[in-house]
Amino acid sequence: MKTLVNAGQPDMPGTLAVSSTNGAKQHMTKADLIDEVSRLAELTRKDSEVIVETIFDSIVRSLRVGDKIEIRGFGSFRTRQRKPRVGRNPKTGDRVEVPAKKIPFFKPSKELKDLVNTGVSETAAAPAPTSPPQA
């Protein structure tokens, strides 16, 4: 069973974590993401769906024209150019010309890597930071 958990990051409100009661690896679908946005932002599911779809569409449009997308604290999306090559048809073994193409590429930020590697139990148990002293 999959459970969505608010990881309680004070600097990242509404942080999501997916945990499993049986220890099996789980995945979050687009529908799960829409439901979570709806719950955390207290919006209707339809409004949340429009938001999620708009974000995905914006990323795809930017990548199509060759733009790089940088989301601070999360990572960056860009395209990489693949050179043309000669491949093989696995069924017949015939040579096949594979044309050059662009592929999407995601590079996670250091913050995202650190969050993924700390684990949910450590993150949830971390005390909230105190505000800096007033000068």
N, C-alpha and C positions, 0 to 999 in steps of 0.2 A: 504494500500500500504506500502511496506517495503522499507526503504531507508538505505543504508550503509553510515555511517558518520565517517570521520576521527576525532577522539576525541581530537586531538591536544595535546597529552601528550608529553612534550619536552623530558622526559626521556624514553618514549616508542614510537618512531616514527612509524607511520602506525597503531596506535591503532584503533581497530574497535569498532563501536557501532551500534546497530540496532535500528532504531526508526520507529515509525509507524505514519502515518498521521491521522489515525482514532482512535488512542488510543488502538487498539487491541494488544494483545500479539503476537509477531512474533517469528520466528525461522530462524536460518541461516542453510542452507543445505550445503553439501559438495561442490556442484556446485557453490553456492554463495561464499564460502571460496576460491575456485580455481579462480573465477573471480576477487575477491578482491586482492589475491596475484598477479595475472597477472597485475592488474591495478597499485598497489602500487610499485611493483618491476620492472614495465615496461618490463615484459616478455611475451612471447606468451602464449596463454591459454594452449597449449600442455605442454610447459615447466613447467608452474605452476602446472598443473595436476600431472606431474611426481614428483615434489617436495612434494606436499601434500600427494600423495599416498605413497611416500617413508617414510615420517615422520610417517604416520599411521601404515605402515607395520613394521617399526622399533619398534614402541611402542608395537605392538601385539607380535612380535617375542620375545622381552625382557620379556614381561609378561608370555609368554608360558613357558620359561625356569626358571621362578621364580625371575627374576631380578626386582629391583625397579628403576623407572625412576624419576629423580628429575629435574625439569625445574625451575631454580631460578626465582622468581617473578611471577610464574604462578601456580605451584603446583607439586604434585607427584602422580605417578601411581604405584600401587602395586596390588598383589592379596591377597585375604583373603580366608581362608579355611572354607568351610561349612561342618558341621558334617552330617553324614547320619541321616535320620529321617523317620518317618512313616507319609505319607500324605494320602489324601483321593481323590478318583476320584470324581470330582464334579457331574458327570452325574449319576453314579451308587451308590456312597457312599462307595465303596469298599476301603479297606486299600491298599495302594501302598507303597512299599519300595522306598524311594528316596535316591540314593547313595550320598556319599560325593563328593564334587566338589569344584573347585577353581572359585572364581568370581573376576572380575576386580573391583578395588576401586580407586577413585580419591579423593585426599585431596587438596583443594585449598590453596595457600599460603596466608599469611596475606596481602600481597600487592594486590593480586587479590580480596580478600574479600573487602578491602578498596576501590579499584577502582569500584567494583560493587555497593557498598553502597553509593558512592559519587554522582552518577548520571551524565549523559552526560552534562547537562547544567552547572553544577558547574565545571566540568573538562574542558570544552571548554572555559569557561570564565576566568579560572585561568591564571594569567600573567606568562610569561616565566620567569624561575629563572635567576637571574643575575649570571655571572661567579664570583667565589670567588676572592678577591683581591690578587694580586701578591705580594709575599713576597720578 
